[in-house]
Amino acid sequence: MAAREYPEHPLVGVGGIIVHDEQVLLVRRGREPLLGEWSLPGGLVEVGEELPEALRREILEETGLVVHEDAIVEVLSRILRDEQGRARFHYVLIDYLCRVQEGRLEAATDATEARWVERSCLNEYGLQPETLRVIEKAFLLSGAEK
């Protein structure tokens, strides 16, 4: 498995923007990067794994929910640099709009908490600006009005 910290190449990750009515599912990260911060559920793609398969696996592992992916919302890079400016973490992320098919919400593996958050309360969770932007884009794609 490639090193997550100071990788030789960017790592590919998938994230799920799981919306229901005017809510989105957030998880609190239990490990770096973004340890202790709220974010979208997701994780790294394993070798030989298709993107939707990785997405469903990661969301099930972190939240206990089985989801269906509707559409790709955004492809973006996340580079977190150290004090010397070196890329400590470098991910290429593919975020999908998802809907729950079944399961019971329960944080597990890399997530210490998982909760449904009202769209109007998202600013209270200290989300990264690009995370807020892709969540809003997902709401628009899902047909939810602002």
Buried (B, 14 or more C-beta within 10 A) or exposed (E): EEEBEEBEEBBBBBBBBBBEEBBBBBBBBBEEBBEEBBBBBBBBBEEEBEBBEBBBBBBBBBBBBEBBBBEBBBEBEBEEEEEEEEEBBBBBBBBBBBBBEEEEEEBBBBBBEBBBBEBEEBEEBEBBEBBEBBBBBBBEBBEBEE
